[in-house]
Amino acid sequence: MVQARAVRVHENGGPEVLKLEDVDVSAPGAGEVLIRQTAIGLNFIDTYIRTGLYPTKLPVTPGFEGAGIIEAVGESVEGFSVGDRVAYPTITGAYATHVCDLAAKVVPIPDGVADEDAAALMMKGMTAWMLLFEIERVMPGDTLLVWAAAGGVGSIVVRWAKALGANVIGVVSTEEKAARVRENGADHVLLQSADIPAEVKALTGGKGVDISIDGVGKDSAMASLKSLRPRGLFITYGNASGPVDPIPPALLNQRGSLMMTRPGLFHFINTPESLARAANAVFGALKVGAIKADIGQRYKLEDIAQAHIDLESRKTVGSTIIQP
């Protein structure tokens, strides 16, 4: 048993329901590892757990992404030892000083990669990998519309898509964020307050984009659909502005036989083999400079409520690290 500190949610609500408490973490059982955390990633899905948009049994500790050092291993654990640096994208309860879960959920951090960078790239980097490679492989010359292009996932998608030879149109909420997205290599950057479909059609000679990668949700869904070329692909992967309203299948037909998907990363890394493949892709892209962690801000664990406030008000840029 280890004495730890963890953020707990006893009732759904705003950031004020996030409470830092003393907790006991059990010693690792068979197949498990105990990790002393060095960095925790902040993601929008954490706010969905807090608010109840994604119903979860309470009380709950939010967070899914982090990095740290193995302090103990359970029976039958192979490939990991005490002292190893590891990271993970799908361990529930990451807002804590320690976590204990299956060794099959963690990956080793390569030499030369900082713990904070690994934590920032687990869920967000693997989501970018899913969006660019697993749903439909992005090819050189494809034109992408990337919403929230200065955010944690968006900033990785922009750089990685450019490395793949795609044309990228980013959408952001402020001029400050637009400058950041241009630095990441986007061909064009639009402010969300503009008439996005009209701007996109002007930039593409009236054709529209091949793929819209949309983590904004409710506020951007129709603009995404209207920005696509016939038989284009609408990937809605987040709910930053709320869940997308129902879209009649007939509307996809009317707009040119559009395709639409609502993926979840957990379905793409649900085996040790697929998790390792995703990690290899992300760390490989980091090594060759195709992506970077792009950490825009850091918060202490006791300041987690402010981190949620800033994330939901779109004050953050790039990835956010929580320091345990």
Phi and psi in degrees as a GROMACS rama.xvg file:
@    title "Ramachandran Plot"
@    xaxis  label "Phi"
@    yaxis  label "Psi"
@TYPE xy
-121.226  134.416  VAL-2
-77.3401  126.828  GLN-3
-137.759  172.315  ALA-4
-118.175  136.939  ARG-5
-145.614  150.176  ALA-6
-86.3414  127.069  VAL-7
-119.484  145.199  ARG-8
-116.851  115.654  VAL-9
-98.4149  -18.7601  HIS-10
-150.068  144.823  GLU-11
-69.203  147.678  ASN-12
165.644  -154.997  GLY-13
-78.3702  -175.405  GLY-14
-56.8207  -22.667  PRO-15
-66.2892  -15.0992  GLU-16
-81.7658  -6.0215  VAL-17
-79.1599  114.239  LEU-18
-121.606  127.233  LYS-19
-85.3797  123.386  LEU-20
-135.37  160.857  GLU-21
-79.4454  134.073  ASP-22
-138.183  161.366  VAL-23
-103.403  132.471  ASP-24
-111.28  126.096  VAL-25
-67.5364  152.78  SER-26
-64.4025  151.727  ALA-27
-65.4828  135.179  PRO-28
-88.6626  -166.774  GLY-29
-59.6069  129.878  ALA-30
78.7403  5.99045  GLY-31
-111.284  161.453  GLU-32
-131.079  147.203  VAL-33
-102.3  126.558  LEU-34
-117.504  126.968  ILE-35
-87.351  116.806  ARG-36
-76.0572  142.015  GLN-37
-115.912  -20.0291  THR-38
-158.751  142.854  ALA-39
-127.944  136.808  ILE-40
-90.7142  143.78  GLY-41
-102.819  131.923  LEU-42
-137.601  156.111  ASN-43
-61.6555  -30.3791  PHE-44
-59.883  -27.5493  ILE-45
-62.5666  -36.0365  ASP-46
-70.8531  -30.1311  THR-47
-68.2424  -35.9939  TYR-48
-66.1852  -43.7573  ILE-49
-62.9851  -43.2292  ARG-50
-81.1119  -19.8609  THR-51
94.3798  3.24961  GLY-52
-56.8526  -39.4728  LEU-53
-103.618  100.462  TYR-54
-59.3709  132.703  PRO-55
-141.701  144.208  THR-56
-63.3452  131.959  LYS-57
-103.226  151.789  LEU-58
-74.3867  159.166  PRO-59
-143.358  148.152  VAL-60
-101.05  117.213  THR-61
-70.3913  175.951  PRO-62
100.489  142.228  GLY-63
-133.046  -9.64276  PHE-64
-129.881  131.863  GLU-65
-171.782  -177.299  GLY-66
-148.415  156.765  ALA-67
178.416  -160.657  GLY-68
-120.962  132.719  ILE-69
-69.5991  125.247  ILE-70
-102.887  -21.4179  GLU-71
-159.341  150.635  ALA-72
-126.234  145.618  VAL-73
-87.3098  178.969  GLY-74
-62.7075  149.284  GLU-75
66.9062  13.1576  SER-76
-79.7268  126.638  VAL-77
-119.804  143.048  GLU-78
90.3961  -6.859  GLY-79
-132.809  145.912  PHE-80
-136.335  162.506  SER-81
-57.6298  133.841  VAL-82
97.9808  -13.3704  GLY-83
-68.1749  141.473  ASP-84
-88.0426  129.784  ARG-85
-138.719  162.555  VAL-86
-139.85  165.756  ALA-87
-156.221  152.716  TYR-88
-112.525  -6.16783  PRO-89
-139.435  29.7649  THR-90
-93.6845  118.158  ILE-91
-70.0011  135.817  THR-92
96.1715  34.423  GLY-93
-71.1962  -20.0695  ALA-94
-75.1261  70.316  TYR-95
-159.986  162.299  ALA-96
-76.4589  -26.0238  THR-97
-138.201  147.437  HIS-98
-135.235  151.581  VAL-99
-134.585  124.682  CYS-100
-162.522  -175.692  ASP-101
-64.8737  137.442  LEU-102
-62.1918  -24.4618  ALA-103
-66.806  -12.8974  ALA-104
-94.6356  -2.70009  LYS-105
-114.463  159.936  VAL-106
-130.628  149.845  VAL-107
-71.6794  144.779  PRO-108
-88.7312  123.446  ILE-109
-63.3848  152.126  PRO-110
-57.1037  140.19  ASP-111
90.4984  -7.10837  GLY-112
-104.758  123.036  VAL-113
-69.6161  150.589  ALA-114
-57.3627  -43.4486  ASP-115
-61.7743  -41.4071  GLU-116
-64.4625  -41.2683  ASP-117
-62.9077  -43.7823  ALA-118
-63.5748  -40.3308  ALA-119
-68.8036  -23.9721  ALA-120
-101.519  -2.32583  LEU-121
-66.2398  -75.8411  MET-122
-69.3182  -43.723  MET-123
-72.0265  -42.441  LYS-124
-66.7855  -40.748  GLY-125
-70.1377  -32.0118  MET-126
-63.7374  -42.8421  THR-127
-60.9185  -42.0442  ALA-128
-58.8586  -46.0303  TRP-129
-58.2029  -45.4235  MET-130
-67.3629  -35.284  LEU-131
-96.2972  -20.8466  LEU-132
-122.212  -36.7107  PHE-133
-93.1245  -32.7986  GLU-134
-79.3735  -53.3909  ILE-135
-152.058  122.116  GLU-136
-62.6871  120.038  ARG-137
-72.9505  131.753  VAL-138
-113.955  158.266  MET-139
-55.2044  134.368  PRO-140
92.9383  -15.0613  GLY-141
-63.6207  147.449  ASP-142
-111.232  124.811  THR-143
-114.91  141.165  LEU-144
-105.999  116.549  LEU-145
-113.656  110.762  VAL-146
-82.3275  155.001  TRP-147
50.4804  47.4529  ALA-148
-69.9093  -13.1021  ALA-149
-98.1175  -0.362949  ALA-150
-80.3109  -175.641  GLY-151
-60.2411  -50.4833  GLY-152
-75.3321  -45.7262  VAL-153
-58.2483  -41.2919  GLY-154
-65.9856  -34.6989  SER-155
-71.3964  -42.6054  ILE-156
-59.174  -44.2612  VAL-157
-59.4758  -51.2614  VAL-158
-64.3493  -43.7035  ARG-159
-68.4884  -41.3979  TRP-160
-62.4571  -40.208  ALA-161
-64.64  -38.1173  LYS-162
-64.1673  -27.5032  ALA-163
-82.6676  -6.09559  LEU-164
92.4285  15.6333  GLY-165
-84.2165  159.508  ALA-166
-93.2952  132.019  ASN-167
-124.004  126.733  VAL-168
-110.976  115.607  ILE-169
-95.6311  149.887  GLY-170
-123.066  129.014  VAL-171
-137.07  173.162  VAL-172
-98.9492  -17.4327  SER-173
-139.925  161.125  THR-174
-65.5078  -34.8679  GLU-175
-60.6573  -44.0434  GLU-176
-68.324  -33.5165  LYS-177
-60.2234  -41.8401  ALA-178
-61.7406  -39.5666  ALA-179
-64.8156  -39.8067  ARG-180
-70.7049  -35.4401  VAL-181
-63.0087  -40.2176  ARG-182
-61.7083  -30.3451  GLU-183
-79.4439  -3.46801  ASN-184
107.235  2.92053  GLY-185
-59.3559  143.03  ALA-186
-73.1504  -37.0624  ASP-187
-144.449  149.119  HIS-188
-132.52  129.513  VAL-189
-115.683  145.99  LEU-190
-82.6497  140.112  LEU-191
-62.0256  -22.1618  GLN-192
-74.5615  -11.8173  SER-193
-78.3012  170.704  ALA-194
-80.0177  89.4776  ASP-195
-59.8075  -48.4305  ILE-196
-58.433  -41.0222  PRO-197
-64.8932  -43.3067  ALA-198
-64.0524  -41.2496  GLU-199
-64.1775  -44.7544  VAL-200
-62.1843  -36.9381  LYS-201
-65.2455  -37.6  ALA-202
-76.8934  -20.2779  LEU-203
-112.098  18.5942  THR-204
64.4499  29.7766  GLY-205
86.2464  -2.60731  GLY-206
-81.3328  -41.48  LYS-207
95.5146  170.959  GLY-208
-89.9926  159.222  VAL-209
-74.3596  -39.3504  ASP-210
-140.825  135.536  ILE-211
-109.436  119.905  SER-212
-103.853  106.497  ILE-213
-124.351  108.188  ASP-214
-102.533  4.95678  GLY-215
-80.6285  -44.3504  VAL-216
98.3391  -125.13  GLY-217
-53.1345  -46.3311  LYS-218
-73.2482  -18.3019  ASP-219
-116.253  -7.38307  SER-220
-57.8474  -49.7123  ALA-221
-67.5521  -35.9475  MET-222
-64.7965  -35.872  ALA-223
-60.7955  -49.7361  SER-224
-60.2438  -41.4188  LEU-225
-73.2316  -13.0989  LYS-226
-93.5502  -6.12635  SER-227
-85.6264  149.414  LEU-228
-74.0078  164.379  ARG-229
-54.8797  136.432  PRO-230
65.6594  21.0057  ARG-231
-75.6032  169.088  GLY-232
-115.39  125.45  LEU-233
-103.391  112.092  PHE-234
-106.267  108.469  ILE-235
-105.062  113.935  THR-236
-121.794  2.08539  TYR-237
-152.112  168.566  GLY-238
-129.275  43.5349  ASN-239
-56.7284  -33.4829  ALA-240
-103.846  7.66497  SER-241
115.575  162.961  GLY-242
-63.5611  144.941  PRO-243
-66.5526  135.494  VAL-244
-64.9598  152.718  ASP-245
-54.3662  137.278  PRO-246
-115.894  117.636  ILE-247
-62.561  133.901  PRO-248
-54.1606  -33.4739  PRO-249
-61.8383  -29.8726  ALA-250
-65.6717  -35.7195  LEU-251
-62.8254  -39.2261  LEU-252
-65.3606  -46.1649  ASN-253
-62.3945  -29.8662  GLN-254
-92.1633  11.2266  ARG-255
111.098  39.1114  GLY-256
54.4222  50.2446  SER-257
-70.2786  156.2  LEU-258
-113.554  146.733  MET-259
-141.144  138.685  MET-260
-143.055  149.932  THR-261
-124.142  84.0355  ARG-262
-81.5256  159.97  PRO-263
-130.243  130.429  GLY-264
-55.9945  -37.3734  LEU-265
-57.9226  -28.5491  PHE-266
-75.5047  -13.4445  HIS-267
-101.779  -9.14278  PHE-268
-133.443  39.948  ILE-269
-91.0908  9.10725  ASN-270
-133.522  155.895  THR-271
-56.8372  -34.9089  PRO-272
-67.9556  -44.0308  GLU-273
-71.4685  -33.4084  SER-274
-64.5072  -43.8727  LEU-275
-63.369  -38.5657  ALA-276
-63.8982  -42.709  ARG-277
-64.2985  -44.6395  ALA-278
-62.5509  -42.1479  ALA-279
-61.7979  -39.2162  ASN-280
-65.9242  -44.6898  ALA-281
-67.9463  -49.0665  VAL-282
-67.8058  -30.6471  PHE-283
-66.9552  -42.5655  GLY-284
-65.029  -36.6857  ALA-285
-64.684  -42.2572  LEU-286
-61.9889  -39.988  LYS-287
-88.7025  -0.443296  VAL-288
85.8182  10.269  GLY-289
-69.9267  -28.8864  ALA-290
-135.484  168.246  ILE-291
-144.768  162.98  LYS-292
-68.4975  -33.8524  ALA-293
54.2119  56.0514  ASP-294
-77.4655  117.396  ILE-295
-95.548  -23.9144  GLY-296
-161.51  157.389  GLN-297
-132.123  145.605  ARG-298
-134.148  148.692  TYR-299
-77.3404  157.066  LYS-300
-58.2654  -35.1674  LEU-301
-71.8471  -11.7914  GLU-302
-103.329  24.0058  ASP-303
-62.4163  -32.9437  ILE-304
-62.2399  -42.4121  ALA-305
-65.1618  -36.447  GLN-306
-60.5383  -42.0621  ALA-307
-66.6922  -40.6636  HIS-308
-59.9164  -46.891  ILE-309
-67.6192  -37.8815  ASP-310
-64.2798  -46.7785  LEU-311
-72.3533  -24.4312  GLU-312
-92.0624  7.74582  SER-313
61.406  35.3502  ARG-314
-88.5618  -15.9902  LYS-315
-85.5027  155.322  THR-316
-131.674  148.726  VAL-317
60.3986  -148.786  GLY-318
-91.7434  154.346  SER-319
-119.76  133.927  THR-320
-112.075  134.423  ILE-321
-100.542  128.462  ILE-322
-97.8346  112.958  GLN-323
